[in-house]
Amino acid sequence: MAKVIIIVDAPHWACMNVAKGVQKHSKHDVEVAFWWYKTKHHEFEPDDFDINYVHSGAVLNAERWEWVQSKAGVSRWILGYRGASAMRRLRNKLPHPMWDAISCSSLALMDDLPELKEKLYHCTSGVDLDLFKPAPFPSEFRILWAGTPHAGAKKYNHVQELGKLFSHRFAGPSRPTDPWSGEVTGYKYHEMPGFYAQGSVYVSCSDREGSPLPPREAAAMGRPVVAVRAGDLPEWMPSEMLVDDWREMVPIIEGLWDSPSVFDSWSERFIGLAQRFGFDQVAKHYDRMFDEVLKG
């Protein structure tokens, strides 16, 4: 058993919860640390661990990148190349010889890096299937969306347009730095099942993604997902529920609304799709990456 530290960008939602899921189910001794943008830096000594895994590569600002490079050769290092922020900020860091492996959130990102294919591993996000379980639907048909409204890639303006057509509930992370107002309500991670239970269909309008959690979580609770093709969504979602433009979602959502039998069929199908992302399964992919890195 190896000692592994997973470094993420913040102590809430997304990457932190993936790291916690891997920590719980990995066969290795895993710790989780966070580097929260410019305000907090979890201190640790890289040589205390067999593997240092920077899961949220977007945290590598100039100061931290300089520090990480100074520790090259101390233990083994893995870089996470995951989603929209990764594509913008990490491309010039990927070829650095200090990385023993690169964790990619989608097959599409792996295809984008043929020159590094020997170092690439496909490690997706997961779902806590003990927390997110099928739940009864509300009496009123509603669409659901969860994310950070001011993140440009999330296309919250498109979500708002859908909100004009359908009854809806929108969620954002509950954290002091983002006091949401208007239609977006802040939720802590353990409160999210209660959020998904308020709606019928989950929508994702993002034009750039990595391996997003909410579509998987909503699916695990039996909510059909309708999404713009982005990130790894086309790698697991049925093509009938994927669109190229958010406006194309409208007739799909209306079809689910109008036909209870069609809705029920899709609900059952999405529950099945979510099972492959249980953390007991997802952690095996991370363990394979850790094992290969340890072999050298």
N, C-alpha and C positions, 0 to 999 in steps of 0.2 A: 504494500500500500504506500502510495506516494503522498507527500504533503503538497497541496495545490492551493494557491490563492487566486480568487477571481475578483478582478477590479472592475467596478461598474461606475456609472456616472452620478447616481443619486439614490437615496434610500427609499424609493417609492416606485410603484408600478413597474412595467416593462422590464428593463434589463435586471434590476434587482430581484424581481420575482422569478425570472428565468434562472438567475444564479442560485437563488435559494432552493429552487426545485432540483437543480443539478446537485447542489450540496446535500440535500436530503437523500437522494437516490444513488449517488455515485458510490462506487466501491472504494474510492480514494478518500483521504482525509482532507476535506475541502473547507476553506475559510472564505468569507466574502468581505471585501473592503469597498469603500466608495471614495471617489474623488469628485466632489460636487462642484462642478464648474470652477469658478475662481474663489469660492468662499470657504470650502473645507477640503482638507487633504488628509486622508486616513494614512497615518505613518506606519510603515512596516519595513522590515529588512528583507530584500529579495533572497539573500543567501539562507534565510530561515526556511525556504520552500524549495521543493524540487522543481516546481513549475510555477511561473508567474504568468497569469493569463489576463491580459488587458481586454476584457470582453467588450467594453464600450470604448472603442478606439477614438471616438470623438473627444474624449477627455484630454487627449494629448495636445494641449496647448504648447507654446514654445518652451515655457519653463519646464513642464513635465516631460516633454520629449527630450530635452537636454539631459534631464535627470535619468530617464530610462536608458538612454544611450550610454550614459556613464556606467550603468550596471550591466552592460552587454558582457556576456561571458560568465556572469554570476548566475548560476542556475540555468534554467531553460525558460524561454520566453515564447508566448503565443499572442498574436494580435487578432482581435475581432474586427472583421470587415463586414459591417452589418447595416445595410439600409442607406437612406438618403444622405445622412450626415457623413457616413463613412465615405461615400463616393466623392464628396466634396473635399474632405479634409485629410484623407489618408492615402490617396493614390501615390503621393511622392514618398511616403514612408514604407510602403509595402515591400519594395525591393531591398530594404536594408538587411544585411546578412545576419543581424542579431536574431531575427525571428526564426524559430524552429518550426513553426506552423502558423497557418492563417485560418481562422474559423470564419466560414462564410454562411450567411443566413439564408441564401438561396442558391439554386443551381445556376440561375442567370448570372449572379455575381461571379461564380466560379468560371463560367464560360468567358467572362470578361477579362480573366487573368491567365491566359494559356501559358504565358512565360513562367508562371509560378506554380504550375499544376501539381508538381511533386510535393508542395507544402500545403495544399488546400484540403480542407475538411468541411463537409456539409453538416452544420449543426444548427438546427432550427430552434425556434421558441417552443415552449410546451404549455400544457394546461394542467392545473391542479384539479384532477377529476374528483377528488374528495370534496373540493369546495364548489366547483361548478358542475351541477347535476341538473338533469331535466326537471323543469318546474312548470306548474300550471300557467296558462296564459291569462292576461287581463281580459275583461269583458269588452274593452275598447281596443280596436286594432291600432297599434302604434309602431312607428319606426324608431330605431335606437342608433345612437352614435356615441363613441367615446374617444377622447383624444385631447390634444392641446390646441385650442382654437387659433392661437397666434402663430402656430407652425405652418409656414406657407405650403409645404408639401401635403398637409392634411386637407386642404381645400375646404375649409370650414364654410366659406361663402357658398359653395355648392350644397353643402349639408343644409345650410339655412334655406336655400331655395326649395329643397325637398320638404323642409319643415313647414313651408307655406302650403304644401299640397296634402300632407298627412299629419295626423296627430303624432306627437313625438316626445321623446325624452333624450336629452343630451347630457353627457357626463365629462368631467375633467378630473385630473388628479387633485386630491385634497391636500394642499400644501401651502405654507405661508407665502411663498413667492408668487403664487398665482391665485389671488382672490377673485374667482370667477364671478361674473354678474350676468344678468339677462337670462337667457335660456339654459346656460351651462351650469350644472350643479356639481360641486366638488364631492368626490367620493374617495374614501380610503379603500385599499385593495380588498380587504376582507368584506367590505360593504358591496362590492360589485355584483355578487349574485342577486342581491335585492334590486339593483339597478336593472339588470337584464330581465328580471321577472316582471318589470313594468311594461315590457314591450313585446312585439310579435316578430319583427324582422330587423336584422342588423344591416346597416348600410356603411360602406367604406368608399369614400370619394377620393382618397389619396392618389396622387399621381406618382409618388415615389414612396417606397416602403422597404423594409427589410423583411422581417418575419413577424408581423404584428400579432399581438396577443388578443385584442378584443374579438376579432372574427372567430378565433378558435374557442374562446370562452363562451361567446354567444352560441356557437354551434353546439358545444357540449351541453348547453342548457336547452337545446332543441329549437333555437331560433334560426330560421333560414337566413343565409347571408347573401346579400347582393353587393357586388363590388366592382370598382374600376380595376382593370388589369394592372397590377403593380406589385413589386416585390415578389414574394414567393406564393402569393394567392393563386396564380394560374397553375402552380405545381400541385395543388391539392383540391381546389374548388372545382365543381362541375362547370363546364363551359357555358351551360345555359344560364348561369347566375353571374357571369362576368360580362362587363361592358367596356367599350372604349371611351364612352362619354357619359357623364352622370345622368344626362337627360334620358338615356336609354334604360335607366333603372325604373322609370315611372310605369311603363306597361308591365314589367315583371312584378313590381310590388302590387299593382292593381290586380294582376292575375292571382296572386297569393291571397289578396283580400277577398276577391270575388268567389273563390272556390275552396271551401273548407277541406275537401278531399285532397286537392292538390297541395294545399298548405300542409296538411298532416303528413303527406308522403315526403315532402321536402324536409319537414322537421325531423322525421325519423332518419332520413338519409344523412343529415348534418350531424346528428348525434353519433352515428357510426363513423363518420369522417373524423370527428374530434378524438376518437379513442386512440388513434395512432400517435397522438401528440401528448398522451399522458406522460408525466415526468419519469415514470419508471421505464418508459421506452426511450424517451429523448435522451436521458442521462447515459444510455448505452453508447450513443454516438459521441458524446463528449469523452466518455471513458476510453473509447477506441482512439480518439485523438491524443489523449493524455498518454496512453500506453505506447503509441507509436513514437511520440516525442521522447519518452523515457528510453526507448530502445536506441535512439540516436540515428 
